[in-house]
Amino acid sequence: FFCQSEPTILCFDIDTGLTRTEFETKFPYAYQLAAALHCEEPIDFDKYKDYPGITPEKLKSLHEKHLAAKEEAQK
């Protein structure tokens, strides 16, 4: 908050060096990935493989954490 310069986006724990607008332009499926993390269906890694820092293992782990949090919230 209240920054003098716009911060850059972290993606899978890697600083992209991109502002939010630049990141959204370069990786237009970011919101689709965010939505997919909440769905039970496996996520197609190939669709997001160009994202900085992503690996199949990181994507699977993040997906599992989102599903577990969703399940916990429904209790």
CHARMM internal coordinates of N, CA and C (Angstrom, degrees):
IC EDIT
DIST 1 N 1 CA 1.4415
DIST 1 CA 1 C 1.5236
ANGL 1 N 1 CA 1 C 110.83
DIST 1 C 2 N 1.3051
ANGL 1 CA 1 C 2 N 115.52
DIHE 1 N 1 CA 1 C 2 N 148.19
DIST 2 N 2 CA 1.4627
ANGL 1 C 2 N 2 CA 123.89
DIHE 1 CA 1 C 2 N 2 CA 172.80
DIST 2 CA 2 C 1.5254
ANGL 2 N 2 CA 2 C 113.34
DIHE 1 C 2 N 2 CA 2 C 57.04
DIST 2 C 3 N 1.3339
ANGL 2 CA 2 C 3 N 116.02
DIHE 2 N 2 CA 2 C 3 N 36.10
DIST 3 N 3 CA 1.4665
ANGL 2 C 3 N 3 CA 121.44
DIHE 2 CA 2 C 3 N 3 CA -179.86
DIST 3 CA 3 C 1.5309
ANGL 3 N 3 CA 3 C 110.64
DIHE 2 C 3 N 3 CA 3 C -77.15
DIST 3 C 4 N 1.3103
ANGL 3 CA 3 C 4 N 116.25
DIHE 3 N 3 CA 3 C 4 N 150.69
DIST 4 N 4 CA 1.4533
ANGL 3 C 4 N 4 CA 122.25
DIHE 3 CA 3 C 4 N 4 CA 175.14
DIST 4 CA 4 C 1.5232
ANGL 4 N 4 CA 4 C 111.22
DIHE 3 C 4 N 4 CA 4 C -80.77
DIST 4 C 5 N 1.3186
ANGL 4 CA 4 C 5 N 115.90
DIHE 4 N 4 CA 4 C 5 N -26.08
DIST 5 N 5 CA 1.4650
ANGL 4 C 5 N 5 CA 120.20
DIHE 4 CA 4 C 5 N 5 CA 176.19
DIST 5 CA 5 C 1.5230
ANGL 5 N 5 CA 5 C 108.38
DIHE 4 C 5 N 5 CA 5 C -132.05
DIST 5 C 6 N 1.3155
ANGL 5 CA 5 C 6 N 115.83
DIHE 5 N 5 CA 5 C 6 N 153.16
DIST 6 N 6 CA 1.4590
ANGL 5 C 6 N 6 CA 120.57
DIHE 5 CA 5 C 6 N 6 CA -177.55
DIST 6 CA 6 C 1.5353
ANGL 6 N 6 CA 6 C 110.06
DIHE 5 C 6 N 6 CA 6 C -72.46
DIST 6 C 7 N 1.3366
ANGL 6 CA 6 C 7 N 117.04
DIHE 6 N 6 CA 6 C 7 N 127.69
DIST 7 N 7 CA 1.4616
ANGL 6 C 7 N 7 CA 119.42
DIHE 6 CA 6 C 7 N 7 CA 179.57
DIST 7 CA 7 C 1.5270
ANGL 7 N 7 CA 7 C 110.83
DIHE 6 C 7 N 7 CA 7 C -71.36
DIST 7 C 8 N 1.3094
ANGL 7 CA 7 C 8 N 115.22
DIHE 7 N 7 CA 7 C 8 N 162.54
DIST 8 N 8 CA 1.4646
ANGL 7 C 8 N 8 CA 120.02
DIHE 7 CA 7 C 8 N 8 CA 177.38
DIST 8 CA 8 C 1.5253
ANGL 8 N 8 CA 8 C 109.50
DIHE 7 C 8 N 8 CA 8 C -98.03
DIST 8 C 9 N 1.3057
ANGL 8 CA 8 C 9 N 114.88
DIHE 8 N 8 CA 8 C 9 N 161.15
DIST 9 N 9 CA 1.4654
ANGL 8 C 9 N 9 CA 123.60
DIHE 8 CA 8 C 9 N 9 CA -173.94
DIST 9 CA 9 C 1.5219
ANGL 9 N 9 CA 9 C 111.06
DIHE 8 C 9 N 9 CA 9 C -86.06
DIST 9 C 10 N 1.3390
ANGL 9 CA 9 C 10 N 114.83
DIHE 9 N 9 CA 9 C 10 N 136.41
DIST 10 N 10 CA 1.4637
ANGL 9 C 10 N 10 CA 121.58
DIHE 9 CA 9 C 10 N 10 CA 168.82
DIST 10 CA 10 C 1.5185
ANGL 10 N 10 CA 10 C 107.28
DIHE 9 C 10 N 10 CA 10 C -93.07
DIST 10 C 11 N 1.3088
ANGL 10 CA 10 C 11 N 116.75
DIHE 10 N 10 CA 10 C 11 N 136.59
DIST 11 N 11 CA 1.4589
ANGL 10 C 11 N 11 CA 122.22
DIHE 10 CA 10 C 11 N 11 CA 177.98
DIST 11 CA 11 C 1.5228
ANGL 11 N 11 CA 11 C 107.42
DIHE 10 C 11 N 11 CA 11 C -133.51
DIST 11 C 12 N 1.3176
ANGL 11 CA 11 C 12 N 116.48
DIHE 11 N 11 CA 11 C 12 N 117.15
DIST 12 N 12 CA 1.4568
ANGL 11 C 12 N 12 CA 121.20
DIHE 11 CA 11 C 12 N 12 CA -176.34
DIST 12 CA 12 C 1.5325
ANGL 12 N 12 CA 12 C 110.35
DIHE 11 C 12 N 12 CA 12 C 49.05
DIST 12 C 13 N 1.3306
ANGL 12 CA 12 C 13 N 114.25
DIHE 12 N 12 CA 12 C 13 N 47.47
DIST 13 N 13 CA 1.4650
ANGL 12 C 13 N 13 CA 124.00
DIHE 12 CA 12 C 13 N 13 CA 174.65
DIST 13 CA 13 C 1.5313
ANGL 13 N 13 CA 13 C 114.45
DIHE 12 C 13 N 13 CA 13 C 68.57
DIST 13 C 14 N 1.3113
ANGL 13 CA 13 C 14 N 117.43
DIHE 13 N 13 CA 13 C 14 N 15.52
DIST 14 N 14 CA 1.4693
ANGL 13 C 14 N 14 CA 122.47
DIHE 13 CA 13 C 14 N 14 CA 178.47
DIST 14 CA 14 C 1.5280
ANGL 14 N 14 CA 14 C 107.98
DIHE 13 C 14 N 14 CA 14 C -116.15
DIST 14 C 15 N 1.3348
ANGL 14 CA 14 C 15 N 116.64
DIHE 14 N 14 CA 14 C 15 N 130.43
DIST 15 N 15 CA 1.4579
ANGL 14 C 15 N 15 CA 119.95
DIHE 14 CA 14 C 15 N 15 CA 175.35
DIST 15 CA 15 C 1.5256
ANGL 15 N 15 CA 15 C 108.05
DIHE 14 C 15 N 15 CA 15 C -74.28
DIST 15 C 16 N 1.3196
ANGL 15 CA 15 C 16 N 115.31
DIHE 15 N 15 CA 15 C 16 N 118.79
DIST 16 N 16 CA 1.4680
ANGL 15 C 16 N 16 CA 120.32
DIHE 15 CA 15 C 16 N 16 CA -176.52
DIST 16 CA 16 C 1.5248
ANGL 16 N 16 CA 16 C 112.52
DIHE 15 C 16 N 16 CA 16 C -78.82
DIST 16 C 17 N 1.3288
ANGL 16 CA 16 C 17 N 116.79
DIHE 16 N 16 CA 16 C 17 N -19.50
DIST 17 N 17 CA 1.4578
ANGL 16 C 17 N 17 CA 119.88
DIHE 16 CA 16 C 17 N 17 CA -174.40
DIST 17 CA 17 C 1.5149
ANGL 17 N 17 CA 17 C 112.16
DIHE 16 C 17 N 17 CA 17 C 74.89
DIST 17 C 18 N 1.3429
ANGL 17 CA 17 C 18 N 116.96
DIHE 17 N 17 CA 17 C 18 N 6.32
DIST 18 N 18 CA 1.4580
ANGL 17 C 18 N 18 CA 122.59
DIHE 17 CA 17 C 18 N 18 CA -178.09
DIST 18 CA 18 C 1.5247
ANGL 18 N 18 CA 18 C 110.23
DIHE 17 C 18 N 18 CA 18 C -106.75
DIST 18 C 19 N 1.3138
ANGL 18 CA 18 C 19 N 116.76
DIHE 18 N 18 CA 18 C 19 N 142.49
DIST 19 N 19 CA 1.4561
ANGL 18 C 19 N 19 CA 120.28
DIHE 18 CA 18 C 19 N 19 CA 171.43
DIST 19 CA 19 C 1.5266
ANGL 19 N 19 CA 19 C 108.14
DIHE 18 C 19 N 19 CA 19 C -72.34
DIST 19 C 20 N 1.3185
ANGL 19 CA 19 C 20 N 116.71
DIHE 19 N 19 CA 19 C 20 N 170.97
DIST 20 N 20 CA 1.4632
ANGL 19 C 20 N 20 CA 120.17
DIHE 19 CA 19 C 20 N 20 CA -179.73
DIST 20 CA 20 C 1.5322
ANGL 20 N 20 CA 20 C 110.64
DIHE 19 C 20 N 20 CA 20 C -58.54
DIST 20 C 21 N 1.3103
ANGL 20 CA 20 C 21 N 117.16
DIHE 20 N 20 CA 20 C 21 N -45.69
DIST 21 N 21 CA 1.4623
ANGL 20 C 21 N 21 CA 120.52
DIHE 20 CA 20 C 21 N 21 CA -179.65
DIST 21 CA 21 C 1.5222
ANGL 21 N 21 CA 21 C 111.01
DIHE 20 C 21 N 21 CA 21 C -62.82
DIST 21 C 22 N 1.3224
ANGL 21 CA 21 C 22 N 116.77
DIHE 21 N 21 CA 21 C 22 N -44.31
DIST 22 N 22 CA 1.4728
ANGL 21 C 22 N 22 CA 120.13
DIHE 21 CA 21 C 22 N 22 CA 178.93
DIST 22 CA 22 C 1.5256
ANGL 22 N 22 CA 22 C 110.63
DIHE 21 C 22 N 22 CA 22 C -62.99
DIST 22 C 23 N 1.3330
ANGL 22 CA 22 C 23 N 116.54
DIHE 22 N 22 CA 22 C 23 N -41.46
DIST 23 N 23 CA 1.4622
ANGL 22 C 23 N 23 CA 120.58
DIHE 22 CA 22 C 23 N 23 CA -179.75
DIST 23 CA 23 C 1.5280
ANGL 23 N 23 CA 23 C 110.50
DIHE 22 C 23 N 23 CA 23 C -63.59
DIST 23 C 24 N 1.3286
ANGL 23 CA 23 C 24 N 116.68
DIHE 23 N 23 CA 23 C 24 N -46.25
DIST 24 N 24 CA 1.4680
ANGL 23 C 24 N 24 CA 120.24
DIHE 23 CA 23 C 24 N 24 CA -179.25
DIST 24 CA 24 C 1.5276
ANGL 24 N 24 CA 24 C 111.50
DIHE 23 C 24 N 24 CA 24 C -63.91
DIST 24 C 25 N 1.3119
ANGL 24 CA 24 C 25 N 117.52
DIHE 24 N 24 CA 24 C 25 N -32.17
DIST 25 N 25 CA 1.4645
ANGL 24 C 25 N 25 CA 120.82
DIHE 24 CA 24 C 25 N 25 CA 177.58
DIST 25 CA 25 C 1.5302
ANGL 25 N 25 CA 25 C 110.51
DIHE 24 C 25 N 25 CA 25 C -71.72
DIST 25 C 26 N 1.3150
ANGL 25 CA 25 C 26 N 116.44
DIHE 25 N 25 CA 25 C 26 N -43.73
DIST 26 N 26 CA 1.4598
ANGL 25 C 26 N 26 CA 120.74
DIHE 25 CA 25 C 26 N 26 CA -177.41
DIST 26 CA 26 C 1.5264
ANGL 26 N 26 CA 26 C 112.49
DIHE 25 C 26 N 26 CA 26 C -74.69
DIST 26 C 27 N 1.3363
ANGL 26 CA 26 C 27 N 117.25
DIHE 26 N 26 CA 26 C 27 N -32.71
DIST 27 N 27 CA 1.4592
ANGL 26 C 27 N 27 CA 122.36
DIHE 26 CA 26 C 27 N 27 CA -177.55
DIST 27 CA 27 C 1.5303
ANGL 27 N 27 CA 27 C 109.04
DIHE 26 C 27 N 27 CA 27 C -125.60
DIST 27 C 28 N 1.3330
ANGL 27 CA 27 C 28 N 116.64
DIHE 27 N 27 CA 27 C 28 N 75.58
DIST 28 N 28 CA 1.4674
ANGL 27 C 28 N 28 CA 120.60
DIHE 27 CA 27 C 28 N 28 CA -172.43
DIST 28 CA 28 C 1.5304
ANGL 28 N 28 CA 28 C 114.89
DIHE 27 C 28 N 28 CA 28 C -67.60
DIST 28 C 29 N 1.3138
ANGL 28 CA 28 C 29 N 118.24
DIHE 28 N 28 CA 28 C 29 N -10.15
DIST 29 N 29 CA 1.4673
ANGL 28 C 29 N 29 CA 120.03
DIHE 28 CA 28 C 29 N 29 CA -178.20
DIST 29 CA 29 C 1.5244
ANGL 29 N 29 CA 29 C 112.85
DIHE 28 C 29 N 29 CA 29 C -96.98
DIST 29 C 30 N 1.3277
ANGL 29 CA 29 C 30 N 117.44
DIHE 29 N 29 CA 29 C 30 N 14.48
DIST 30 N 30 CA 1.4722
ANGL 29 C 30 N 30 CA 120.58
DIHE 29 CA 29 C 30 N 30 CA -177.73
DIST 30 CA 30 C 1.5207
ANGL 30 N 30 CA 30 C 111.48
DIHE 29 C 30 N 30 CA 30 C -59.61
DIST 30 C 31 N 1.3189
ANGL 30 CA 30 C 31 N 117.77
DIHE 30 N 30 CA 30 C 31 N -41.88
DIST 31 N 31 CA 1.4668
ANGL 30 C 31 N 31 CA 119.80
DIHE 30 CA 30 C 31 N 31 CA -179.27
DIST 31 CA 31 C 1.5237
ANGL 31 N 31 CA 31 C 111.41
DIHE 30 C 31 N 31 CA 31 C -70.93
DIST 31 C 32 N 1.3181
ANGL 31 CA 31 C 32 N 117.37
DIHE 31 N 31 CA 31 C 32 N -31.54
DIST 32 N 32 CA 1.4682
ANGL 31 C 32 N 32 CA 120.06
DIHE 31 CA 31 C 32 N 32 CA 175.59
DIST 32 CA 32 C 1.5228
ANGL 32 N 32 CA 32 C 110.09
DIHE 31 C 32 N 32 CA 32 C -66.55
DIST 32 C 33 N 1.3242
ANGL 32 CA 32 C 33 N 116.95
DIHE 32 N 32 CA 32 C 33 N -39.70
DIST 33 N 33 CA 1.4537
ANGL 32 C 33 N 33 CA 120.06
DIHE 32 CA 32 C 33 N 33 CA 177.08
DIST 33 CA 33 C 1.5224
ANGL 33 N 33 CA 33 C 109.81
DIHE 32 C 33 N 33 CA 33 C -64.40
DIST 33 C 34 N 1.3095
ANGL 33 CA 33 C 34 N 117.37
DIHE 33 N 33 CA 33 C 34 N -42.89
DIST 34 N 34 CA 1.4690
ANGL 33 C 34 N 34 CA 120.69
DIHE 33 CA 33 C 34 N 34 CA 178.86
DIST 34 CA 34 C 1.5283
ANGL 34 N 34 CA 34 C 110.50
DIHE 33 C 34 N 34 CA 34 C -58.30
DIST 34 C 35 N 1.3106
ANGL 34 CA 34 C 35 N 117.35
DIHE 34 N 34 CA 34 C 35 N -41.94
DIST 35 N 35 CA 1.4662
ANGL 34 C 35 N 35 CA 121.14
DIHE 34 CA 34 C 35 N 35 CA 179.11
DIST 35 CA 35 C 1.5288
ANGL 35 N 35 CA 35 C 110.99
DIHE 34 C 35 N 35 CA 35 C -69.47
DIST 35 C 36 N 1.3265
ANGL 35 CA 35 C 36 N 117.12
DIHE 35 N 35 CA 35 C 36 N -39.82
DIST 36 N 36 CA 1.4669
ANGL 35 C 36 N 36 CA 121.41
DIHE 35 CA 35 C 36 N 36 CA -178.55
DIST 36 CA 36 C 1.5245
ANGL 36 N 36 CA 36 C 111.88
DIHE 35 C 36 N 36 CA 36 C -63.54
DIST 36 C 37 N 1.3266
ANGL 36 CA 36 C 37 N 117.15
DIHE 36 N 36 CA 36 C 37 N -28.70
DIST 37 N 37 CA 1.4657
ANGL 36 C 37 N 37 CA 120.27
DIHE 36 CA 36 C 37 N 37 CA -179.68
DIST 37 CA 37 C 1.5167
ANGL 37 N 37 CA 37 C 112.05
DIHE 36 C 37 N 37 CA 37 C -62.57
DIST 37 C 38 N 1.3240
ANGL 37 CA 37 C 38 N 117.92
DIHE 37 N 37 CA 37 C 38 N -21.04
DIST 38 N 38 CA 1.4592
ANGL 37 C 38 N 38 CA 122.10
DIHE 37 CA 37 C 38 N 38 CA -178.55
DIST 38 CA 38 C 1.5224
ANGL 38 N 38 CA 38 C 112.79
DIHE 37 C 38 N 38 CA 38 C -96.00
DIST 38 C 39 N 1.3189
ANGL 38 CA 38 C 39 N 117.88
DIHE 38 N 38 CA 38 C 39 N -0.51
DIST 39 N 39 CA 1.4638
ANGL 38 C 39 N 39 CA 122.58
DIHE 38 CA 38 C 39 N 39 CA -179.03
DIST 39 CA 39 C 1.5236
ANGL 39 N 39 CA 39 C 110.32
DIHE 38 C 39 N 39 CA 39 C -100.90
DIST 39 C 40 N 1.3067
ANGL 39 CA 39 C 40 N 115.82
DIHE 39 N 39 CA 39 C 40 N 149.03
DIST 40 N 40 CA 1.4682
ANGL 39 C 40 N 40 CA 121.57
DIHE 39 CA 39 C 40 N 40 CA -178.83
DIST 40 CA 40 C 1.5389
ANGL 40 N 40 CA 40 C 113.01
DIHE 39 C 40 N 40 CA 40 C -69.10
DIST 40 C 41 N 1.3226
ANGL 40 CA 40 C 41 N 117.11
DIHE 40 N 40 CA 40 C 41 N -28.66
DIST 41 N 41 CA 1.4649
ANGL 40 C 41 N 41 CA 120.90
DIHE 40 CA 40 C 41 N 41 CA -175.76
DIST 41 CA 41 C 1.5248
ANGL 41 N 41 CA 41 C 110.51
DIHE 40 C 41 N 41 CA 41 C -64.25
DIST 41 C 42 N 1.3425
ANGL 41 CA 41 C 42 N 115.88
DIHE 41 N 41 CA 41 C 42 N 144.12
DIST 42 N 42 CA 1.4679
ANGL 41 C 42 N 42 CA 118.94
DIHE 41 CA 41 C 42 N 42 CA 175.68
DIST 42 CA 42 C 1.5337
ANGL 42 N 42 CA 42 C 110.60
DIHE 41 C 42 N 42 CA 42 C -58.88
DIST 42 C 43 N 1.3281
ANGL 42 CA 42 C 43 N 115.79
DIHE 42 N 42 CA 42 C 43 N 148.71
DIST 43 N 43 CA 1.4636
ANGL 42 C 43 N 43 CA 121.06
DIHE 42 CA 42 C 43 N 43 CA -179.92
DIST 43 CA 43 C 1.5252
ANGL 43 N 43 CA 43 C 109.09
DIHE 42 C 43 N 43 CA 43 C -94.91
DIST 43 C 44 N 1.3177
ANGL 43 CA 43 C 44 N 115.96
DIHE 43 N 43 CA 43 C 44 N 134.57
DIST 44 N 44 CA 1.4573
ANGL 43 C 44 N 44 CA 122.08
DIHE 43 CA 43 C 44 N 44 CA 179.50
DIST 44 CA 44 C 1.5345
ANGL 44 N 44 CA 44 C 109.54
DIHE 43 C 44 N 44 CA 44 C -74.45
DIST 44 C 45 N 1.3191
ANGL 44 CA 44 C 45 N 116.37
DIHE 44 N 44 CA 44 C 45 N 100.95
DIST 45 N 45 CA 1.4634
ANGL 44 C 45 N 45 CA 121.39
DIHE 44 CA 44 C 45 N 45 CA -178.48
DIST 45 CA 45 C 1.5228
ANGL 45 N 45 CA 45 C 111.98
DIHE 44 C 45 N 45 CA 45 C -55.97
DIST 45 C 46 N 1.3315
ANGL 45 CA 45 C 46 N 117.43
DIHE 45 N 45 CA 45 C 46 N -38.98
DIST 46 N 46 CA 1.4710
ANGL 45 C 46 N 46 CA 120.96
DIHE 45 CA 45 C 46 N 46 CA -176.13
DIST 46 CA 46 C 1.5280
ANGL 46 N 46 CA 46 C 112.48
DIHE 45 C 46 N 46 CA 46 C -58.98
DIST 46 C 47 N 1.3229
ANGL 46 CA 46 C 47 N 117.34
DIHE 46 N 46 CA 46 C 47 N -28.78
DIST 47 N 47 CA 1.4624
ANGL 46 C 47 N 47 CA 120.45
DIHE 46 CA 46 C 47 N 47 CA 179.87
DIST 47 CA 47 C 1.5274
ANGL 47 N 47 CA 47 C 111.54
DIHE 46 C 47 N 47 CA 47 C -68.15
DIST 47 C 48 N 1.3385
ANGL 47 CA 47 C 48 N 116.85
DIHE 47 N 47 CA 47 C 48 N -26.52
DIST 48 N 48 CA 1.4616
ANGL 47 C 48 N 48 CA 121.65
DIHE 47 CA 47 C 48 N 48 CA -174.47
DIST 48 CA 48 C 1.5284
ANGL 48 N 48 CA 48 C 113.30
DIHE 47 C 48 N 48 CA 48 C -118.39
DIST 48 C 49 N 1.3056
ANGL 48 CA 48 C 49 N 118.01
DIHE 48 N 48 CA 48 C 49 N 8.94
DIST 49 N 49 CA 1.4618
ANGL 48 C 49 N 49 CA 121.85
DIHE 48 CA 48 C 49 N 49 CA -171.86
DIST 49 CA 49 C 1.5279
ANGL 49 N 49 CA 49 C 114.82
DIHE 48 C 49 N 49 CA 49 C -62.51
DIST 49 C 50 N 1.3298
ANGL 49 CA 49 C 50 N 117.13
DIHE 49 N 49 CA 49 C 50 N -16.66
DIST 50 N 50 CA 1.4682
ANGL 49 C 50 N 50 CA 120.38
DIHE 49 CA 49 C 50 N 50 CA 179.53
DIST 50 CA 50 C 1.5306
ANGL 50 N 50 CA 50 C 113.06
DIHE 49 C 50 N 50 CA 50 C -86.58
DIST 50 C 51 N 1.3217
ANGL 50 CA 50 C 51 N 117.69
DIHE 50 N 50 CA 50 C 51 N -4.01
DIST 51 N 51 CA 1.4592
ANGL 50 C 51 N 51 CA 120.74
DIHE 50 CA 50 C 51 N 51 CA -179.33
DIST 51 CA 51 C 1.5250
ANGL 51 N 51 CA 51 C 109.45
DIHE 50 C 51 N 51 CA 51 C -69.18
DIST 51 C 52 N 1.3192
ANGL 51 CA 51 C 52 N 117.23
DIHE 51 N 51 CA 51 C 52 N 136.48
DIST 52 N 52 CA 1.4686
ANGL 51 C 52 N 52 CA 120.53
DIHE 51 CA 51 C 52 N 52 CA -179.43
DIST 52 CA 52 C 1.5306
ANGL 52 N 52 CA 52 C 111.67
DIHE 51 C 52 N 52 CA 52 C -58.12
DIST 52 C 53 N 1.3196
ANGL 52 CA 52 C 53 N 115.66
DIHE 52 N 52 CA 52 C 53 N 132.68
DIST 53 N 53 CA 1.4572
ANGL 52 C 53 N 53 CA 121.49
DIHE 52 CA 52 C 53 N 53 CA 174.41
DIST 53 CA 53 C 1.5164
ANGL 53 N 53 CA 53 C 115.89
DIHE 52 C 53 N 53 CA 53 C 79.99
DIST 53 C 54 N 1.3174
ANGL 53 CA 53 C 54 N 118.59
DIHE 53 N 53 CA 53 C 54 N -7.23
DIST 54 N 54 CA 1.4607
ANGL 53 C 54 N 54 CA 120.24
DIHE 53 CA 53 C 54 N 54 CA -176.15
DIST 54 CA 54 C 1.5292
ANGL 54 N 54 CA 54 C 110.78
DIHE 53 C 54 N 54 CA 54 C -75.59
DIST 54 C 55 N 1.3019
ANGL 54 CA 54 C 55 N 115.14
DIHE 54 N 54 CA 54 C 55 N 141.96
DIST 55 N 55 CA 1.4625
ANGL 54 C 55 N 55 CA 122.63
DIHE 54 CA 54 C 55 N 55 CA 169.91
DIST 55 CA 55 C 1.5204
ANGL 55 N 55 CA 55 C 105.95
DIHE 54 C 55 N 55 CA 55 C -137.42
DIST 55 C 56 N 1.3238
ANGL 55 CA 55 C 56 N 118.16
DIHE 55 N 55 CA 55 C 56 N 160.48
DIST 56 N 56 CA 1.4683
ANGL 55 C 56 N 56 CA 118.72
DIHE 55 CA 55 C 56 N 56 CA 176.75
DIST 56 CA 56 C 1.5328
ANGL 56 N 56 CA 56 C 111.70
DIHE 55 C 56 N 56 CA 56 C -56.73
DIST 56 C 57 N 1.3170
ANGL 56 CA 56 C 57 N 116.14
DIHE 56 N 56 CA 56 C 57 N -37.26
DIST 57 N 57 CA 1.4632
ANGL 56 C 57 N 57 CA 120.30
DIHE 56 CA 56 C 57 N 57 CA -178.68
DIST 57 CA 57 C 1.5356
ANGL 57 N 57 CA 57 C 111.50
DIHE 56 C 57 N 57 CA 57 C -67.61
DIST 57 C 58 N 1.3303
ANGL 57 CA 57 C 58 N 116.74
DIHE 57 N 57 CA 57 C 58 N -43.58
DIST 58 N 58 CA 1.4681
ANGL 57 C 58 N 58 CA 119.90
DIHE 57 CA 57 C 58 N 58 CA 178.74
DIST 58 CA 58 C 1.5238
ANGL 58 N 58 CA 58 C 111.23
DIHE 57 C 58 N 58 CA 58 C -64.35
DIST 58 C 59 N 1.3398
ANGL 58 CA 58 C 59 N 116.87
DIHE 58 N 58 CA 58 C 59 N -41.45
DIST 59 N 59 CA 1.4569
ANGL 58 C 59 N 59 CA 120.38
DIHE 58 CA 58 C 59 N 59 CA 179.72
DIST 59 CA 59 C 1.5263
ANGL 59 N 59 CA 59 C 110.24
DIHE 58 C 59 N 59 CA 59 C -64.66
DIST 59 C 60 N 1.3086
ANGL 59 CA 59 C 60 N 117.52
DIHE 59 N 59 CA 59 C 60 N -44.37
DIST 60 N 60 CA 1.4655
ANGL 59 C 60 N 60 CA 121.30
DIHE 59 CA 59 C 60 N 60 CA 179.53
DIST 60 CA 60 C 1.5287
ANGL 60 N 60 CA 60 C 110.48
DIHE 59 C 60 N 60 CA 60 C -62.94
DIST 60 C 61 N 1.3142
ANGL 60 CA 60 C 61 N 117.43
DIHE 60 N 60 CA 60 C 61 N -44.22
DIST 61 N 61 CA 1.4585
ANGL 60 C 61 N 61 CA 121.40
DIHE 60 CA 60 C 61 N 61 CA 179.82
DIST 61 CA 61 C 1.5280
ANGL 61 N 61 CA 61 C 111.12
DIHE 60 C 61 N 61 CA 61 C -62.69
DIST 61 C 62 N 1.3266
ANGL 61 CA 61 C 62 N 117.30
DIHE 61 N 61 CA 61 C 62 N -45.24
DIST 62 N 62 CA 1.4544
ANGL 61 C 62 N 62 CA 121.14
DIHE 61 CA 61 C 62 N 62 CA 179.62
DIST 62 CA 62 C 1.5262
ANGL 62 N 62 CA 62 C 110.46
DIHE 61 C 62 N 62 CA 62 C -63.17
DIST 62 C 63 N 1.3217
ANGL 62 CA 62 C 63 N 116.82
DIHE 62 N 62 CA 62 C 63 N -41.50
DIST 63 N 63 CA 1.4659
ANGL 62 C 63 N 63 CA 121.57
DIHE 62 CA 62 C 63 N 63 CA 178.97
DIST 63 CA 63 C 1.5249
ANGL 63 N 63 CA 63 C 110.04
DIHE 62 C 63 N 63 CA 63 C -62.06
DIST 63 C 64 N 1.3126
ANGL 63 CA 63 C 64 N 117.13
DIHE 63 N 63 CA 63 C 64 N -45.31
DIST 64 N 64 CA 1.4614
ANGL 63 C 64 N 64 CA 121.07
DIHE 63 CA 63 C 64 N 64 CA 179.21
DIST 64 CA 64 C 1.5289
ANGL 64 N 64 CA 64 C 111.36
DIHE 63 C 64 N 64 CA 64 C -61.78
DIST 64 C 65 N 1.3263
ANGL 64 CA 64 C 65 N 117.37
DIHE 64 N 64 CA 64 C 65 N -40.32
DIST 65 N 65 CA 1.4689
ANGL 64 C 65 N 65 CA 121.10
DIHE 64 CA 64 C 65 N 65 CA 178.60
DIST 65 CA 65 C 1.5255
ANGL 65 N 65 CA 65 C 111.33
DIHE 64 C 65 N 65 CA 65 C -64.75
DIST 65 C 66 N 1.3215
ANGL 65 CA 65 C 66 N 117.00
DIHE 65 N 65 CA 65 C 66 N -41.21
DIST 66 N 66 CA 1.4637
ANGL 65 C 66 N 66 CA 119.61
DIHE 65 CA 65 C 66 N 66 CA 178.13
DIST 66 CA 66 C 1.5303
ANGL 66 N 66 CA 66 C 111.01
DIHE 65 C 66 N 66 CA 66 C -64.34
DIST 66 C 67 N 1.3164
ANGL 66 CA 66 C 67 N 116.52
DIHE 66 N 66 CA 66 C 67 N -42.88
DIST 67 N 67 CA 1.4709
ANGL 66 C 67 N 67 CA 119.28
DIHE 66 CA 66 C 67 N 67 CA -179.80
DIST 67 CA 67 C 1.5344
ANGL 67 N 67 CA 67 C 110.83
DIHE 66 C 67 N 67 CA 67 C -66.12
DIST 67 C 68 N 1.3110
ANGL 67 CA 67 C 68 N 117.22
DIHE 67 N 67 CA 67 C 68 N -38.67
DIST 68 N 68 CA 1.4640
ANGL 67 C 68 N 68 CA 120.38
DIHE 67 CA 67 C 68 N 68 CA 178.69
DIST 68 CA 68 C 1.5304
ANGL 68 N 68 CA 68 C 110.65
DIHE 67 C 68 N 68 CA 68 C -65.43
DIST 68 C 69 N 1.3112
ANGL 68 CA 68 C 69 N 117.12
DIHE 68 N 68 CA 68 C 69 N -42.00
DIST 69 N 69 CA 1.4639
ANGL 68 C 69 N 69 CA 120.71
DIHE 68 CA 68 C 69 N 69 CA 178.32
DIST 69 CA 69 C 1.5297
ANGL 69 N 69 CA 69 C 111.05
DIHE 68 C 69 N 69 CA 69 C -65.05
DIST 69 C 70 N 1.3149
ANGL 69 CA 69 C 70 N 116.23
DIHE 69 N 69 CA 69 C 70 N -38.32
DIST 70 N 70 CA 1.4499
ANGL 69 C 70 N 70 CA 121.09
DIHE 69 CA 69 C 70 N 70 CA 178.09
DIST 70 CA 70 C 1.5325
ANGL 70 N 70 CA 70 C 110.29
DIHE 69 C 70 N 70 CA 70 C -64.29
DIST 70 C 71 N 1.3173
ANGL 70 CA 70 C 71 N 115.99
DIHE 70 N 70 CA 70 C 71 N -43.52
DIST 71 N 71 CA 1.4657
ANGL 70 C 71 N 71 CA 121.30
DIHE 70 CA 70 C 71 N 71 CA 178.79
DIST 71 CA 71 C 1.5325
ANGL 71 N 71 CA 71 C 110.68
DIHE 70 C 71 N 71 CA 71 C -63.90
DIST 71 C 72 N 1.3120
ANGL 71 CA 71 C 72 N 116.89
DIHE 71 N 71 CA 71 C 72 N -42.85
DIST 72 N 72 CA 1.4666
ANGL 71 C 72 N 72 CA 121.60
DIHE 71 CA 71 C 72 N 72 CA 179.35
DIST 72 CA 72 C 1.5302
ANGL 72 N 72 CA 72 C 110.71
DIHE 71 C 72 N 72 CA 72 C -62.99
DIST 72 C 73 N 1.3123
ANGL 72 CA 72 C 73 N 116.80
DIHE 72 N 72 CA 72 C 73 N -39.81
DIST 73 N 73 CA 1.4675
ANGL 72 C 73 N 73 CA 121.01
DIHE 72 CA 72 C 73 N 73 CA -179.27
DIST 73 CA 73 C 1.5266
ANGL 73 N 73 CA 73 C 112.15
DIHE 72 C 73 N 73 CA 73 C -67.62
DIST 73 C 74 N 1.3232
ANGL 73 CA 73 C 74 N 116.54
DIHE 73 N 73 CA 73 C 74 N -24.88
DIST 74 N 74 CA 1.4595
ANGL 73 C 74 N 74 CA 120.59
DIHE 73 CA 73 C 74 N 74 CA -178.73
DIST 74 CA 74 C 1.5314
ANGL 74 N 74 CA 74 C 112.70
DIHE 73 C 74 N 74 CA 74 C -83.59
DIST 74 C 75 N 1.3149
ANGL 74 CA 74 C 75 N 117.10
DIHE 74 N 74 CA 74 C 75 N -6.77
DIST 75 N 75 CA 1.4756
ANGL 74 C 75 N 75 CA 120.36
DIHE 74 CA 74 C 75 N 75 CA -179.40
DIST 75 CA 75 C 1.4970
ANGL 75 N 75 CA 75 C 111.01
DIHE 74 C 75 N 75 CA 75 C -76.75
END
COOR INIT
IC SEED 1 N 1 CA 1 C
IC BUILD
